Amino acid sequence: MTGPEGAIVLLGPGDPFPDPRGSRGDGLVAVGGDLSVDCLLEAYRSGLFPWSVDPITWWSPDPRGVMEVGSMHVSRSLARTLRRAPFEVTLDRDFAGVIRACASVPRGGEASTWISPPLVAAYESLARAGHAHSVECWREGRLVGGVYGVCVGGFFAGESMFHHEDNASKVALVHLDRHLARRGFTLMDCQMVTPVTRSLGAREISRSEYLSRLASAVDQPSRW
């Protein structure tokens, strides 16, 4: 179901996602739909991501935060941490542990995060279907940091990260970036630039540039 430029589209059962280019300034594109694997994958291919579940809202901010694959900025202090290798770093060993840890960490002084139980369940379903992945940092068998996101072709959407020890989330993100570079990914989405991701090289691009790059990336064979 489509609407006039700047209007929020209400999605009924089976409705396709609208083109986000005409969405309103805050990036809210549509309300409704569901959190099934197929619906989530269509959303990411369309340049959208969910941000709430009651109701389900779908967003495409302009500008959009991205990190250029293989070009992450590593500070001297972070480089020293990487050389010391204080953590065991793994891929997809404990997706559930990572997303649940991310969901337990309040952001910006809020009492809770946007990662509600229905979203946790939805992304765990994506992981079981092979479309969501995690990088974990371990210390003496304890999960102390990590990052997770969604993969479609040569596109990776970073969703959230956490740390229980200094630099653990940054180490996970550096390992993720290096893995994506080795596998030939062409676009890494971080949705919006934060002080932490900006320090690692994240930048903003226009929605139109993002959607153009996204269309090329998701059309590639699966890269993970």
Residue frames as a rotation matrix with the C-alpha (Angstrom) as fourth column:
MET 1
0.579 0.815 0.000 0.00
0.815 -0.579 0.000 0.00
0.000 0.000 -1.000 0.00
THR 2
-0.512 -0.793 0.331 1.52
0.802 -0.579 -0.147 3.33
0.308 0.190 0.932 -1.04
GLY 3
0.440 0.624 -0.645 0.84
0.791 -0.610 -0.051 6.87
-0.426 -0.488 -0.762 0.14
PRO 4
0.899 -0.096 0.427 1.58
0.177 -0.813 -0.555 10.48
0.400 0.575 -0.714 -0.85
GLU 5
-0.037 -0.997 0.068 5.07
0.378 -0.077 -0.922 11.85
0.925 -0.009 0.380 -0.46
GLY 6
-0.647 -0.328 0.688 5.91
-0.453 -0.560 -0.694 12.37
0.613 -0.761 0.214 3.19
ALA 7
0.359 0.863 0.355 3.02
-0.866 0.166 0.472 10.19
0.349 -0.476 0.807 4.44
ILE 8
-0.614 -0.449 0.650 3.43
-0.682 0.716 -0.149 7.17
-0.399 -0.534 -0.746 6.69
VAL 9
-0.268 0.480 -0.835 2.26
-0.676 0.524 0.518 4.01
0.686 0.703 0.184 4.92
LEU 10
0.004 0.364 0.932 0.08
-0.859 0.479 -0.183 1.57
-0.512 -0.799 0.314 6.86
LEU 11
-0.689 -0.380 -0.617 0.98
-0.659 0.683 0.316 -1.98
0.301 0.624 -0.721 5.88
GLY 12
0.449 0.830 0.332 -1.68
-0.875 0.483 -0.024 -4.63
-0.180 -0.279 0.943 5.67
PRO 13
0.282 -0.323 0.903 -1.07
-0.105 0.925 0.364 -8.40
-0.954 -0.197 0.227 5.44
GLY 14
0.223 -0.279 0.934 1.13
0.817 0.576 -0.023 -9.14
-0.532 0.768 0.357 2.45
ASP 15
0.988 0.144 -0.051 1.56
0.098 -0.853 -0.513 -5.48
-0.117 0.502 -0.857 1.45
PRO 16
0.273 -0.938 0.211 4.96
0.840 0.125 -0.529 -4.65
0.470 0.322 0.822 -0.11
PHE 17
0.018 -0.360 -0.933 7.16
0.735 -0.627 0.257 -2.02
-0.678 -0.690 0.254 1.49
PRO 18
0.945 0.325 0.038 6.96
0.274 -0.721 -0.636 1.46
-0.180 0.611 -0.771 -0.05
ASP 19
0.184 -0.878 0.443 9.89
0.697 -0.202 -0.688 3.21
0.693 0.435 0.575 -1.68
PRO 20
0.266 -0.076 -0.961 11.54
0.913 -0.299 0.276 5.10
-0.309 -0.951 -0.010 1.21
ARG 21
-0.647 -0.620 0.443 12.65
0.738 -0.655 0.161 7.98
0.191 0.432 0.882 -1.02
GLY 22
-0.279 0.624 0.729 9.40
0.081 -0.742 0.666 9.81
0.957 0.245 0.157 -0.39
SER 23
0.161 0.376 -0.913 9.30
0.892 0.341 0.297 9.30
0.423 -0.862 -0.280 3.38
ARG 24
0.910 0.268 0.316 9.07
0.118 -0.899 0.422 12.13
0.397 -0.347 -0.849 5.87
GLY 25
0.412 -0.833 0.368 12.09
-0.546 -0.550 -0.632 13.87
0.729 0.060 -0.682 7.36
ASP 26
0.224 -0.351 0.909 12.52
-0.942 0.163 0.295 11.77
-0.251 -0.922 -0.294 10.51
GLY 27
-0.684 -0.608 -0.403 12.87
-0.716 0.667 0.206 8.59
0.143 0.430 -0.892 8.44
LEU 28
-0.476 0.599 0.644 9.67
-0.127 0.677 -0.725 6.81
-0.870 -0.427 -0.246 9.51
VAL 29
-0.886 0.044 -0.462 8.39
-0.461 0.032 0.887 5.09
0.053 0.999 -0.008 6.38
ALA 30
-0.171 0.818 -0.550 5.72
-0.357 0.468 0.808 2.56
0.918 0.335 0.212 7.35
VAL 31
-0.534 0.139 0.834 3.77
-0.815 0.177 -0.552 1.03
-0.224 -0.974 0.019 10.22
GLY 32
0.581 0.791 0.191 2.48
-0.736 0.611 -0.291 -2.54
-0.347 0.029 0.937 10.36
GLY 33
0.169 -0.482 -0.860 3.49
-0.637 0.612 -0.469 -5.77
0.752 0.627 -0.203 8.69
ASP 34
0.994 0.102 0.034 5.13
-0.094 0.666 0.740 -8.50
0.053 -0.739 0.672 10.73
LEU 35
0.299 -0.935 0.191 8.52
-0.907 -0.216 0.362 -9.68
-0.297 -0.282 -0.913 11.93
SER 36
0.877 0.012 0.480 8.72
0.100 0.973 -0.208 -12.91
-0.470 0.231 0.852 9.93
VAL 37
-0.111 -0.972 0.208 12.00
0.429 0.142 0.892 -13.84
-0.896 0.188 0.401 8.26
ASP 38
-0.158 0.085 0.984 10.60
0.987 -0.014 0.160 -13.03
0.027 0.996 -0.082 4.81
CYS 39
0.818 0.531 0.221 9.26
0.519 -0.847 0.117 -9.64
0.250 0.019 -0.968 5.92
LEU 40
0.644 -0.651 -0.401 12.52
0.054 -0.485 0.873 -8.66
-0.763 -0.584 -0.277 7.61
LEU 41
-0.303 -0.797 0.523 14.59
0.643 0.234 0.729 -9.65
-0.704 0.557 0.441 4.58
GLU 42
0.174 0.431 0.885 12.32
0.934 -0.358 -0.009 -7.67
0.313 0.828 -0.465 2.26
ALA 43
0.952 0.186 -0.245 12.67
0.274 -0.873 0.403 -4.67
-0.139 -0.451 -0.882 4.59
TYR 44
0.235 -0.942 -0.238 16.47
0.129 -0.212 0.969 -4.77
-0.963 -0.259 0.072 4.57
ARG 45
-0.372 -0.326 0.869 16.54
0.871 0.202 0.448 -5.20
-0.321 0.924 0.209 0.79
SER 46
0.408 0.649 0.643 14.29
0.798 -0.595 0.094 -2.13
0.443 0.474 -0.760 0.58
GLY 47
-0.435 -0.678 0.593 16.54
0.252 -0.724 -0.643 -0.02
0.864 -0.130 0.485 2.82
LEU 48
0.307 0.653 0.693 14.34
-0.603 -0.430 0.672 -0.26
0.737 -0.623 0.261 5.93
PHE 49
-0.707 -0.406 -0.579 14.78
0.192 0.677 -0.710 -1.60
0.680 -0.614 -0.401 9.45
PRO 50
0.396 0.898 -0.193 12.35
0.433 0.002 0.901 -2.07
0.810 -0.441 -0.388 12.37
TRP 51
-0.622 -0.642 0.448 12.62
-0.066 -0.527 -0.847 0.05
0.780 -0.557 0.285 15.49
SER 52
-0.622 0.464 0.631 9.58
-0.731 -0.056 -0.680 -0.83
-0.280 -0.884 0.374 17.56
VAL 53
-0.958 0.236 -0.164 7.04
0.157 0.908 0.387 -3.63
0.240 0.345 -0.907 17.79
ASP 54
-0.236 0.916 -0.325 3.90
0.965 0.181 -0.189 -2.11
-0.115 -0.358 -0.927 19.30
PRO 55
0.906 0.413 0.096 3.23
-0.152 0.527 -0.836 -0.99
-0.396 0.742 0.541 16.65
ILE 56
0.137 -0.845 0.517 5.90
0.803 0.400 0.442 -2.30
-0.580 0.354 0.734 14.28
THR 57
0.816 0.057 -0.575 7.60
-0.190 -0.913 -0.361 0.72
-0.546 0.404 -0.734 12.70
TRP 58
0.408 -0.637 0.654 9.94
0.874 0.479 -0.079 0.73
-0.263 0.604 0.752 9.70
TRP 59
0.688 -0.258 -0.678 12.62
-0.031 -0.944 0.328 3.39
-0.725 -0.205 -0.658 9.22
SER 60
0.330 -0.670 0.665 14.98
0.939 0.158 -0.307 4.70
0.100 0.726 0.681 6.55
PRO 61
0.507 -0.114 -0.854 16.87
0.400 -0.847 0.350 7.74
-0.764 -0.519 -0.384 7.91
ASP 62
0.403 -0.411 0.818 18.34
0.793 -0.290 -0.536 10.42
0.457 0.864 0.208 5.68
PRO 63
0.054 -0.703 -0.710 21.28
-0.880 0.303 -0.367 10.77
0.473 0.644 -0.601 5.90
ARG 64
0.952 0.220 -0.215 22.30
-0.141 0.934 0.329 7.15
0.273 -0.283 0.919 6.55
GLY 65
0.354 -0.856 0.377 25.29
-0.840 -0.115 0.530 5.98
-0.410 -0.505 -0.760 8.55
VAL 66
0.954 -0.145 -0.262 27.70
-0.018 0.847 -0.532 3.60
0.299 0.512 0.805 6.84
MET 67
0.364 -0.917 0.164 31.18
-0.422 -0.005 0.907 2.20
-0.831 -0.399 -0.389 7.43
GLU 68
0.495 -0.247 -0.833 33.33
-0.839 0.111 -0.532 1.59
0.224 0.963 -0.152 4.39
VAL 69
0.988 -0.052 0.148 34.26
0.006 0.956 0.293 -2.09
-0.157 -0.289 0.944 4.44
GLY 70
0.487 -0.871 0.059 37.96
0.854 0.461 -0.242 -2.63
0.183 0.168 0.969 5.10
SER 71
-0.149 -0.525 0.838 38.60
0.338 -0.824 -0.455 1.01
0.929 0.216 0.300 5.99
MET 72
0.798 0.507 -0.326 37.89
0.451 -0.143 0.881 1.07
0.401 -0.850 -0.343 9.72
HIS 73
0.211 -0.712 0.670 39.94
-0.440 -0.681 -0.585 3.60
0.873 -0.172 -0.457 11.66
VAL 74
0.637 -0.122 -0.761 41.96
0.624 0.661 0.416 1.92
0.452 -0.740 0.498 14.41
SER 75
0.804 -0.330 0.494 43.40
-0.485 -0.845 0.226 4.27
0.343 -0.421 -0.839 17.01
ARG 76
-0.211 -0.967 -0.145 46.81
-0.573 0.243 -0.783 3.65
0.792 -0.082 -0.605 18.53
SER 77
-0.494 0.054 0.868 45.29
-0.833 0.256 -0.490 2.49
-0.249 -0.965 -0.081 21.80
LEU 78
0.622 0.756 0.206 42.91
-0.632 0.639 -0.439 0.12
-0.464 0.143 0.874 20.02
ALA 79
0.536 -0.521 -0.665 45.80
-0.503 0.435 -0.747 -1.17
0.678 0.734 -0.029 17.88
ARG 80
-0.558 -0.746 0.364 47.71
-0.732 0.236 -0.639 -1.96
0.391 -0.623 -0.677 21.07
THR 81
-0.049 0.628 0.777 44.68
-0.776 0.466 -0.426 -3.85
-0.629 -0.624 0.464 22.40
LEU 82
0.841 0.378 -0.388 44.42
-0.542 0.581 -0.608 -5.83
-0.005 0.721 0.693 19.17
ARG 83
0.058 -0.899 -0.434 48.12
-0.571 0.327 -0.753 -6.74
0.819 0.292 -0.494 19.35
ARG 84
-0.613 -0.267 0.743 47.74
-0.788 0.270 -0.553 -7.92
-0.053 -0.925 -0.376 22.95
ALA 85
-0.351 0.588 -0.729 44.77
-0.339 0.646 0.684 -10.08
0.873 0.487 -0.027 21.85
PRO 86
-0.820 -0.005 0.573 43.11
-0.572 0.071 -0.817 -10.15
-0.036 -0.997 -0.061 25.29
PHE 87
0.079 0.949 0.306 39.97
-0.727 0.265 -0.634 -11.81
-0.682 -0.173 0.710 23.92
GLU 88
-0.761 -0.071 0.645 39.14
0.339 0.804 0.489 -14.97
-0.553 0.591 -0.588 22.07
VAL 89
-0.365 0.616 -0.698 37.15
-0.733 -0.653 -0.193 -13.80
-0.574 0.441 0.690 19.03
THR 90
-0.722 0.214 0.657 34.62
0.386 0.914 0.127 -16.08
-0.573 0.346 -0.743 17.35
LEU 91
-0.752 0.553 -0.360 31.98
-0.640 -0.479 0.601 -15.92
0.160 0.682 0.714 14.62
ASP 92
0.026 0.928 -0.371 28.41
-0.726 0.273 0.632 -17.15
0.688 0.253 0.681 15.19
ARG 93
-0.787 -0.305 -0.537 29.26
0.111 0.785 -0.609 -19.10
0.607 -0.539 -0.584 18.33
ASP 94
-0.532 0.584 -0.613 26.58
0.806 0.128 -0.578 -17.45
-0.259 -0.801 -0.539 20.48
PHE 95
-0.654 0.357 0.667 24.21
0.262 -0.720 0.642 -15.21
0.710 0.595 0.378 18.53
ALA 96
0.408 0.891 -0.197 21.56
0.492 -0.033 0.870 -15.49
0.769 -0.452 -0.452 21.23
GLY 97
0.200 -0.413 -0.889 24.05
0.955 -0.120 0.271 -14.46
-0.219 -0.903 0.370 23.89
VAL 98
-0.815 -0.562 0.138 25.12
0.578 -0.777 0.250 -11.39
-0.033 0.283 0.959 21.92
ILE 99
-0.439 0.688 0.577 21.65
0.145 -0.580 0.802 -10.09
0.887 0.435 0.155 21.06
ARG 100
0.549 0.661 -0.511 20.38
0.603 0.110 0.790 -10.70
0.579 -0.742 -0.338 24.59
ALA 101
-0.148 -0.673 -0.724 23.37
0.933 -0.337 0.123 -8.88
-0.327 -0.658 0.678 26.03
CYS 102
-0.876 -0.112 0.469 22.73
0.338 -0.838 0.430 -5.96
0.345 0.535 0.771 23.66
ALA 103
-0.001 0.979 0.203 19.08
0.251 -0.196 0.948 -5.93
0.968 0.052 -0.246 24.75
SER 104
0.474 0.182 -0.861 20.09
0.850 0.160 0.502 -5.75
0.230 -0.970 -0.079 28.42
VAL 105
-0.537 -0.761 -0.364 22.21
0.810 -0.585 0.028 -2.59
-0.235 -0.280 0.931 28.05
PRO 106
0.571 0.754 -0.325 20.22
0.638 -0.657 -0.403 0.68
-0.517 0.022 -0.856 28.38
ARG 107
-0.301 -0.633 0.713 21.19
0.927 -0.370 0.062 3.42
0.225 0.680 0.698 25.93
GLY 108
-0.536 0.005 0.844 21.34
0.223 -0.963 0.148 7.17
0.814 0.268 0.515 26.47
GLY 109
-0.922 0.114 0.371 20.08
-0.384 -0.407 -0.829 7.10
0.056 -0.906 0.419 30.03
GLU 110
-0.003 0.974 -0.228 16.91
-0.822 0.127 0.555 5.19
0.569 0.189 0.800 29.12
ALA 111
0.050 0.108 0.993 15.61
-0.865 0.501 -0.011 2.42
-0.499 -0.859 0.119 31.33
SER 112
0.320 0.094 0.943 15.46
0.224 0.959 -0.172 -0.08
-0.920 0.266 0.286 28.47
THR 113
-0.752 -0.595 -0.285 16.55
-0.183 -0.227 0.957 -0.53
-0.634 0.771 0.062 24.86
TRP 114
-0.051 0.711 -0.701 14.66
-0.976 -0.184 -0.115 -0.74
-0.211 0.678 0.704 21.58
ILE 115
-0.608 -0.233 -0.759 15.60
-0.497 0.857 0.136 -4.45
0.619 0.460 -0.636 21.39
SER 116
-0.018 0.739 0.674 12.38
-0.989 0.086 -0.120 -5.83
-0.146 -0.668 0.729 22.86
PRO 117
-0.335 -0.111 0.936 11.66
-0.294 0.956 0.008 -9.56
-0.895 -0.272 -0.353 23.34
PRO 118
0.711 0.603 0.361 9.71
0.139 0.383 -0.913 -9.82
-0.689 0.700 0.189 20.04
LEU 119
0.731 -0.522 -0.439 12.66
-0.668 -0.415 -0.618 -8.31
0.141 0.745 -0.652 18.18
VAL 120
-0.272 -0.820 0.504 15.07
-0.856 0.445 0.262 -10.68
-0.439 -0.360 -0.823 19.92
ALA 121
0.051 0.376 0.925 12.91
0.038 0.925 -0.378 -13.63
-0.998 0.054 0.033 18.83
ALA 122
0.928 0.349 -0.128 12.67
-0.087 -0.133 -0.987 -12.27
-0.361 0.928 -0.093 15.28
TYR 123
0.410 -0.847 -0.339 16.44
-0.894 -0.300 -0.334 -11.83
0.181 0.440 -0.880 14.86
GLU 124
-0.348 -0.471 0.811 17.11
-0.602 0.775 0.192 -15.22
-0.718 -0.421 -0.553 16.41
SER 125
0.527 0.585 0.617 14.84
0.187 0.628 -0.756 -16.68
-0.829 0.513 0.221 13.72
LEU 126
0.879 -0.286 -0.382 16.87
-0.474 -0.439 -0.763 -14.76
0.050 0.851 -0.522 11.11
ALA 127
-0.086 -0.970 0.228 20.05
-0.974 0.130 0.185 -16.26
-0.209 -0.206 -0.956 12.57
ARG 128
-0.110 0.100 0.989 18.65
-0.154 0.981 -0.116 -19.80
-0.982 -0.165 -0.092 12.43
ALA 129
0.830 0.471 0.297 17.75
0.240 0.180 -0.954 -19.15
-0.503 0.864 0.037 8.78
GLY 130
0.099 -0.918 0.383 21.34
0.941 0.211 0.264 -18.08
-0.323 0.335 0.885 8.08
HIS 131
0.292 0.102 0.951 20.66
0.665 -0.737 -0.125 -14.36
0.688 0.669 -0.283 7.55
ALA 132
0.797 -0.104 0.595 21.83
-0.433 -0.785 0.442 -12.87
0.421 -0.610 -0.671 10.87
HIS 133
0.363 -0.803 -0.473 25.31
0.549 0.594 -0.588 -13.24
0.753 -0.046 0.656 12.33
SER 134
0.988 -0.060 0.144 27.40
-0.153 -0.558 0.815 -12.32
0.031 -0.827 -0.561 15.33
VAL 135
0.050 -0.992 -0.120 30.98
0.076 0.123 -0.989 -11.75
0.996 0.040 0.082 16.37
GLU 136
0.934 0.324 -0.149 31.81
0.130 0.081 0.988 -12.60
0.332 -0.943 0.034 19.97
CYS 137
-0.107 -0.950 0.295 34.64
-0.463 -0.215 -0.860 -11.66
0.880 -0.228 -0.416 22.34
TRP 138
0.815 0.342 -0.468 35.38
0.155 0.649 0.745 -14.05
0.558 -0.679 0.476 25.18
ARG 139
-0.152 -0.853 0.499 37.57
-0.735 -0.240 -0.634 -13.84
0.661 -0.464 -0.591 28.28
GLU 140
-0.905 -0.298 0.305 38.17
-0.425 0.672 -0.606 -17.09
-0.024 -0.678 -0.735 30.16
GLY 141
-0.818 0.575 -0.003 35.00
0.555 0.791 0.258 -18.58
0.150 0.210 -0.966 28.72
ARG 142
-0.112 0.788 -0.606 32.79
0.638 -0.411 -0.652 -15.57
-0.762 -0.459 -0.457 29.52
LEU 143
0.059 0.235 0.970 31.10
0.935 -0.353 0.028 -13.53
0.349 0.906 -0.240 26.80
VAL 144
-0.156 -0.241 -0.958 32.37
0.725 -0.687 0.055 -9.98
-0.671 -0.686 0.281 27.34
GLY 145
-0.289 0.091 -0.953 31.56
-0.437 -0.898 0.047 -8.21
-0.851 0.430 0.300 24.08
GLY 146
-0.541 0.080 0.837 30.08
0.646 0.677 0.353 -8.62
-0.539 0.731 -0.418 20.65
VAL 147
-0.536 0.405 -0.741 28.19
-0.641 -0.766 0.046 -7.26
-0.549 0.500 0.670 17.68
TYR 148
-0.424 0.434 0.795 25.37
0.555 0.818 -0.151 -8.68
-0.716 0.377 -0.588 15.55
GLY 149
-0.384 0.336 -0.860 23.64
-0.634 -0.773 -0.019 -7.81
-0.671 0.538 0.510 12.32
VAL 150
0.525 0.712 0.467 21.86
0.017 0.539 -0.842 -8.93
-0.851 0.450 0.271 9.17
CYS 151
-0.607 -0.786 -0.119 23.48
-0.229 0.030 0.973 -10.20
-0.761 0.618 -0.199 5.98
VAL 152
0.641 0.709 0.295 21.97
0.141 0.269 -0.953 -10.09
-0.754 0.652 0.073 2.49
GLY 153
0.861 -0.378 0.341 24.32
0.394 0.069 -0.917 -10.84
0.323 0.923 0.208 -0.41
GLY 154
-0.173 -0.983 0.067 27.26
0.783 -0.178 -0.597 -8.44
0.598 -0.050 0.800 -0.12
PHE 155
-0.056 0.285 0.957 25.44
-0.344 -0.905 0.249 -6.20
0.937 -0.315 0.149 2.36
PHE 156
-0.360 -0.031 -0.932 25.77
0.794 0.515 -0.324 -6.30
0.490 -0.856 -0.161 6.15
ALA 157
0.247 0.518 0.819 23.54
-0.155 -0.813 0.561 -4.25
0.957 -0.265 -0.120 8.46
GLY 158
-0.755 -0.528 -0.389 25.17
0.335 0.199 -0.921 -3.77
0.563 -0.826 0.027 11.85
GLU 159
0.231 0.973 0.024 22.39
0.366 -0.109 0.924 -3.72
0.902 -0.205 -0.381 14.43
SER 160
0.821 0.048 0.569 23.89
-0.473 -0.502 0.724 -3.39
0.320 -0.864 -0.390 17.90
MET 161
-0.009 -0.847 -0.532 26.96
0.196 0.520 -0.831 -4.15
0.981 -0.111 0.161 20.01
PHE 162
0.924 0.273 0.266 27.80
-0.213 -0.209 0.954 -4.43
0.316 -0.939 -0.135 23.69
HIS 163
-0.115 -0.950 -0.290 30.79
-0.026 0.295 -0.955 -4.72
0.993 -0.103 -0.059 26.00
HIS 164
0.942 0.278 -0.189 31.34
0.159 0.128 0.979 -5.84
0.296 -0.952 0.077 29.57
GLU 165
0.279 -0.907 -0.316 35.09
0.695 -0.037 0.718 -5.14
-0.663 -0.420 0.620 29.35
ASP 166
0.302 -0.208 -0.930 36.87
-0.340 -0.935 0.098 -2.13
-0.890 0.287 -0.354 27.88
ASN 167
-0.355 -0.471 -0.808 37.28
-0.851 -0.195 0.487 -2.25
-0.387 0.860 -0.332 24.08
ALA 168
-0.600 0.096 0.794 35.53
0.118 0.993 -0.030 -5.62
-0.791 0.076 -0.607 23.71
SER 169
0.506 0.843 0.180 32.83
0.353 -0.012 -0.936 -4.26
-0.787 0.537 -0.304 21.39
LYS 170
0.549 -0.377 -0.746 35.39
-0.723 -0.661 -0.198 -2.31
-0.419 0.649 -0.636 19.34
VAL 171
-0.595 -0.770 0.231 37.55
-0.573 0.608 0.550 -5.42
-0.563 0.195 -0.803 18.96
ALA 172
-0.203 0.615 0.762 34.48
0.449 0.750 -0.485 -7.35
-0.870 0.244 -0.428 17.80
LEU 173
0.760 0.548 -0.349 33.67
0.000 -0.537 -0.844 -4.62
-0.649 0.642 -0.408 15.28
VAL 174
0.057 -0.825 -0.563 37.22
-0.903 -0.283 0.323 -4.56
-0.426 0.490 -0.761 13.89
HIS 175
-0.741 -0.305 0.598 37.14
-0.124 0.938 0.325 -8.34
-0.660 0.167 -0.733 13.45
LEU 176
0.260 0.895 0.361 33.74
0.454 0.217 -0.864 -8.04
-0.852 0.389 -0.350 11.76
ASP 177
0.670 -0.037 -0.742 35.09
-0.517 -0.740 -0.430 -5.40
-0.533 0.672 -0.514 9.36
ARG 178
-0.392 -0.899 -0.193 38.09
-0.816 0.244 0.524 -7.55
-0.424 0.363 -0.830 8.48
HIS 179
-0.517 0.298 0.803 35.88
0.273 0.946 -0.176 -10.59
-0.812 0.128 -0.570 7.92
LEU 180
0.595 0.800 -0.076 33.57
0.227 -0.258 -0.939 -8.59
-0.771 0.542 -0.335 5.63
ALA 181
0.352 -0.548 -0.759 36.56
-0.821 -0.570 0.031 -7.29
-0.449 0.612 -0.651 3.67
ARG 182
-0.689 -0.647 0.327 37.97
-0.446 0.734 0.511 -10.79
-0.570 0.207 -0.795 3.20
ARG 183
-0.370 0.641 0.673 34.60
0.538 0.738 -0.407 -12.04
-0.757 0.211 -0.618 1.99
GLY 184
-0.851 -0.093 0.516 34.13
0.513 -0.351 0.783 -9.22
0.108 0.932 0.347 -0.52
PHE 185
0.171 0.922 -0.348 31.24
0.925 -0.272 -0.267 -7.33
-0.341 -0.276 -0.899 1.09
THR 186
-0.478 -0.328 0.815 30.60
0.718 -0.680 0.147 -3.92
0.506 0.655 0.561 -0.45
LEU 187
-0.166 0.467 0.868 28.29
-0.312 -0.860 0.403 -2.16
0.935 -0.204 0.289 2.03
MET 188
-0.524 0.025 -0.851 28.16
0.770 0.440 -0.462 -2.05
0.363 -0.898 -0.250 5.84
ASP 189
0.080 0.707 0.703 25.21
0.062 -0.707 0.704 -0.16
0.995 -0.013 -0.101 7.29
CYS 190
-0.761 -0.225 -0.608 25.28
0.601 0.106 -0.792 1.32
0.243 -0.969 0.054 10.78
GLN 191
0.147 0.989 -0.022 21.96
0.964 -0.138 0.227 3.19
0.221 -0.055 -0.974 10.41
MET 192
0.907 0.102 0.408 22.98
0.036 -0.986 0.166 6.31
0.419 -0.135 -0.898 12.34
VAL 193
-0.030 -1.000 -0.009 26.44
0.293 0.000 -0.956 7.60
0.956 -0.031 0.292 13.26
THR 194
0.945 0.217 -0.245 27.25
0.282 -0.159 0.946 7.66
0.166 -0.963 -0.211 16.97
PRO 195
0.626 -0.766 0.145 30.37
-0.777 -0.599 0.194 9.05
-0.061 -0.234 -0.970 18.66
VAL 196
0.165 -0.576 0.801 31.77
-0.280 0.751 0.598 5.51
-0.946 -0.323 -0.037 18.97
THR 197
0.463 0.031 0.886 31.16
0.702 0.598 -0.388 4.52
-0.542 0.801 0.255 15.34
ARG 198
0.983 -0.160 0.094 32.36
-0.072 -0.797 -0.600 7.93
0.171 0.583 -0.795 14.12
SER 199
0.423 -0.876 0.231 35.66
-0.756 -0.201 0.623 7.36
-0.499 -0.438 -0.748 15.95
LEU 200
-0.068 -0.398 0.915 35.98
0.131 0.906 0.403 4.11
-0.989 0.147 -0.010 13.98
GLY 201
-0.906 -0.419 -0.057 35.34
0.039 -0.216 0.976 5.79
-0.421 0.882 0.212 10.63
ALA 202
-0.156 0.917 0.366 31.56
0.920 0.270 -0.284 5.79
-0.359 0.293 -0.886 10.19
ARG 203
-0.944 -0.082 -0.320 30.20
-0.026 -0.947 0.319 8.55
-0.329 0.309 0.892 7.99
GLU 204
-0.006 0.999 -0.034 26.89
0.120 -0.033 -0.992 9.77
-0.993 -0.010 -0.119 6.67
ILE 205
-0.980 -0.141 0.143 25.70
0.158 -0.100 0.982 9.48
-0.124 0.985 0.121 3.09
SER 206
-0.509 0.843 -0.174 22.42
-0.855 -0.519 -0.009 10.53
-0.098 0.144 0.985 1.51
ARG 207
0.040 0.634 0.772 19.51
-0.324 0.739 -0.590 8.12
-0.945 -0.227 0.235 1.44
SER 208
0.841 0.323 -0.434 19.58
-0.490 0.114 -0.864 8.13
-0.229 0.939 0.255 -2.36
GLU 209
-0.017 -0.918 -0.396 23.27
-0.891 0.193 -0.410 7.13
0.453 0.346 -0.822 -2.44
TYR 210
-0.553 -0.149 0.820 22.64
-0.668 0.668 -0.329 4.49
-0.498 -0.729 -0.469 0.20
LEU 211
0.401 0.814 0.420 19.74
-0.330 0.556 -0.763 2.96
-0.855 0.167 0.492 -1.71
SER 212
0.697 -0.229 -0.680 21.77
-0.688 0.054 -0.723 2.88
0.202 0.972 -0.120 -4.92
ARG 213
-0.410 -0.912 -0.018 24.67
-0.839 0.385 -0.384 1.10
0.357 -0.142 -0.923 -3.21
LEU 214
-0.329 0.376 0.866 22.27
-0.599 0.626 -0.499 -1.21
-0.730 -0.683 0.019 -1.38
ALA 215
0.713 0.673 -0.196 20.60
-0.558 0.377 -0.739 -2.35
-0.424 0.636 0.645 -4.61
SER 216
0.327 -0.689 -0.647 23.99
-0.705 0.277 -0.652 -3.40
0.629 0.670 -0.395 -5.99
ALA 217
-0.584 -0.647 0.489 25.13
-0.800 0.360 -0.479 -5.08
0.134 -0.672 -0.729 -2.75
VAL 218
-0.116 0.603 0.789 22.05
-0.595 0.594 -0.541 -7.22
-0.795 -0.533 0.290 -2.11
ASP 219
0.768 0.401 -0.500 22.12
-0.630 0.333 -0.701 -8.43
-0.114 0.853 0.509 -5.72
GLN 220
-0.202 -0.922 -0.330 25.45
-0.884 0.317 -0.345 -10.19
0.422 0.222 -0.879 -5.11
PRO 221
0.185 0.184 -0.965 25.76
0.090 0.975 0.203 -13.86
0.979 -0.125 0.164 -4.14
SER 222
0.980 0.199 0.029 25.74
-0.023 -0.032 0.999 -14.59
0.200 -0.980 -0.027 -0.42
ARG 223
0.323 -0.928 0.183 29.11
-0.360 -0.300 -0.883 -13.54
0.875 0.220 -0.431 0.99
TRP 224
0.548 -0.116 0.828 29.19
-0.836 -0.123 0.535 -14.59
0.040 -0.986 -0.165 4.66
